[in-house]
Amino acid sequence: MGELSPVHWLMFLALVIIISVVNVVGYISRFGCFVQTEITFPQGTSIRIVMTNKGATFAATGVATYVTAQGMGIVFITVEADDQEILEKWLADDEPSR
């Protein structure tokens, strides 16, 4: 693997920063999430997101679809099968009992 270009290096650093400052996922669904953070990326930016909850880790690639002063909405683009199972379990656990 070659060296990172200056642009890719800055994108890498920005990703490290955003991962460190995301405190709360304000909303999550099968299709994406909203992360509350003071540092955001421009709309259309590709993002790798990793979340840990209930002892399980979910990872996906996504795109920042909207940005607000409170954070940004991310649509999941690529979710591996194992990660999809984790997400489905989280969502099922949070559904109200019927």
C-alpha positions in Angstrom: 0.0 0.0 0.0 1.4 3.4 -1.0 1.6 6.5 1.1 -1.5 8.6 1.7 -1.8 11.8 -0.3 -2.3 15.0 1.6 -6.0 15.0 0.9 -6.4 11.4 2.0 -4.3 12.1 5.1 -6.6 15.0 6.1 -9.7 12.8 5.5 -8.2 10.1 7.7 -7.4 12.6 10.5 -11.0 14.0 10.2 -12.4 10.5 10.5 -10.3 9.9 13.6 -11.6 13.1 15.1 -15.2 12.4 14.3 -15.0 9.0 15.8 -13.5 10.4 19.0 -16.2 13.1 19.4 -19.4 11.3 18.6 -21.1 10.9 21.9 -24.6 10.0 21.0 -26.4 8.3 18.1 -29.6 10.3 18.3 -31.5 8.0 15.9 -30.8 4.7 14.2 -32.7 2.6 11.7 -32.0 -0.1 9.2 -31.1 2.5 6.6 -29.0 5.0 8.6 -28.5 7.1 11.7 -28.1 10.6 13.1 -25.0 11.2 15.1 -24.8 14.1 17.5 -21.4 15.8 17.2 -20.0 19.3 16.9 -17.6 18.2 14.1 -19.4 17.4 10.8 -18.4 16.5 7.3 -19.9 18.2 4.2 -23.0 16.6 2.7 -22.0 13.8 0.3 -18.9 12.8 2.3 -18.2 9.0 2.5 -17.9 7.9 6.1 -16.9 4.7 7.9 -18.9 4.4 11.1 -18.4 2.0 14.0 -20.8 1.8 16.9 -20.7 -0.3 20.1 -23.8 -1.1 22.1 -24.7 -3.9 24.4 -21.3 -5.6 24.0 -21.5 -5.8 20.2 -19.9 -3.7 17.5 -21.6 -2.6 14.3 -19.6 -1.2 11.4 -20.8 0.2 8.0 -19.8 2.6 5.3 -22.2 5.5 4.6 -22.7 8.9 3.2 -23.4 12.2 5.1 -26.8 13.1 3.7 -27.7 16.1 5.8 -25.8 18.3 8.3 -27.1 20.4 11.1 -25.6 22.4 14.0 -26.4 19.3 16.2 -24.7 16.7 14.0 -25.3 14.8 10.7 -27.5 12.2 9.2 -25.7 9.2 7.6 -27.2 6.8 5.2 -25.7 3.3 5.3 -24.3 2.2 1.9 -22.5 -1.0 2.7 -23.3 -3.2 5.7 -21.8 -6.7 6.0 -24.2 -9.6 6.9 -22.8 -10.0 10.4 -23.2 -6.3 11.0 -26.7 -6.3 9.7 -27.6 -9.0 12.2 -26.2 -6.9 15.0 -28.2 -3.9 13.9 -31.4 -5.9 13.5 -30.9 -7.3 17.1 -30.4 -3.7 18.4 -33.6 -2.5 16.7 -35.6 -5.5 17.8 -34.5 -5.0 21.4 -35.6 -1.4 21.3 -39.1 -2.1 19.9 -41.9 -1.8 22.4 -43.5 -5.0 23.6 -46.9 -5.9 22.0 
